Amino acid sequence: MLSAAWAQPTATPAAATPPPAGQPANPPAAGARRGGRGGNSGTQLVDGRQVSNDSFYKLGPDSMPMDSVPKGHFVGPTTISTQVFPGNFHTYWVYVPAQYDAAKPTPLMVFNDGQAFMNPKGSLRAQNVLDNLIWRHELPVMLAVFIDPAHLPTEAEPPDPVTGDWGDRGTRRGDEYNPPTDIYARVICDELMPAIKKDYNISPDPSQHGIGGASSGGCAAFAVAWFRPDQFQKVFTIVGSFTDLRGEYIFPELVAAADKKPIRIFMQDGRNDNRTPGRPNNDWFLQNVRLMNALTKKGYDVNYAWGMNNHGQSMGGVILPDMLRWLWRDQPVDTDPTDTAERSFRAAVAAPAATAPTTTAPAAPTP
């Protein structure tokens, strides 16, 4: 579990500026590019040299393959059509841990921007985190779905974000991830979940369903839990885009006005995430802090970590193991000292069936 100091609310910033009726607040200036830093170059002078704000975040051993740890496998890619965006479809992969027992109802974790979280040379490498933490009983045995944004059959799969494009310009990513509505919740709860349940024994308990993502994918993850807590109650966000891209800055006010929902959330952002002085609704870090404070004031089970990172996954990837440990800290444990299974590392229960359509994670992009 993370330091308790990370879970203390900060002073509440000034509220966002409300927009005129029917108009977006603080619209981007002409020629502005999403991902820009409002004049901040993303670097600082350290020891006489200019260095990136991200340069001091390095992945730890929990994010790397470890000897002797049973490895899960991927099933996919699988495609499903979507009625939310007619004519489009989603591609997803299912991570099946080596310890999965189809006879037992199993927790589920969903990762938005699936290929980014699967990239074996990227900044997240979620499959390694799952392998290592499940083996050591630090996570329950869980299935995971890595799902890409919707796109047309004529469009290429969303490129990995390390290439500089999250798929915003070639997919429906912005249309489904950003709006503060139930549009993406319908994709996940009404289209993805029924498809997954046909092939896997998923726990029916919504407290055993988690979802997470980065940037707009983090905003989408929160929206799924917010609008459908009957299906998802665990959430993590990395540099969440709770800004005025599609009006997401209203979430703190929605939290304040609504009855408390059964959601547990871990948020991560950085002081050098997209900052725009004088335009609070377009300030990524400010809006993340506003949402955290609204959730805390309402009594939600919320944890958070603020770093020095730019807009990206440099810090979020480093602490992803801790985020998942904290979200799933309520997994059952047996304190009986004679329970040798509880005190042993989790071994693989069976090899994947020879006929299963298994795949490895997508290859890292060629530099």
MORA-V227611 format. One record per pair of residues at least 24 apart in sequence whose C-alpha atoms are under 6 Angstrom apart, sorted by the first residue. I is the first residue (numbers start at 1). GAP is how many residues later the second one is. If there is no record, write none. Layout:
I GAP
I GAP
This chain:
1 325
6 298
6 299
7 296
7 297
16 264
16 265
26 253
37 237
37 238
38 237
38 238
53 256
54 255
54 260
57 257
57 258
59 259
62 67
63 65
63 66
64 64
65 63
70 28
71 27
71 60
72 24
72 25
72 26
74 284
74 285
74 286
75 282
75 283
75 284
88 62
88 63
88 64
89 61
89 62
90 60
91 56
91 57
92 54
92 55
93 52
93 53
94 50
94 51
95 48
95 49
96 47
98 250
99 249
99 250
102 99
105 96
105 97
105 98
106 36
106 96
106 97
107 35
107 96
107 101
107 102
108 34
108 35
108 36
108 101
109 35
109 100
109 101
109 102
110 34
110 35
110 101
111 35
111 100
111 101
111 102
112 35
112 101
112 105
113 34
113 35
114 32
114 33
114 34
116 44
118 243
119 245
121 243
123 194
124 193
135 210
135 211
136 209
149 24
177 39
177 40
177 43
178 38
178 68
179 67
180 68
182 45
185 39
206 24
206 25
206 26
206 27
207 26
210 24
210 25
211 24
212 24
212 25
213 24
214 24
214 25
214 26
215 24
215 25
215 26
216 25
233 30
234 29
234 30
234 31
235 30
236 29
236 30
236 31
237 30
238 30
238 78
239 29
239 30
242 45
243 38
243 39
244 37
244 38
252 39
252 42
264 37
264 38
265 37
266 36
266 37
266 38
267 37
268 36
268 37
268 38
269 37
270 36
270 37
270 38
270 39
271 37
272 36
272 37
272 38
273 37
273 38
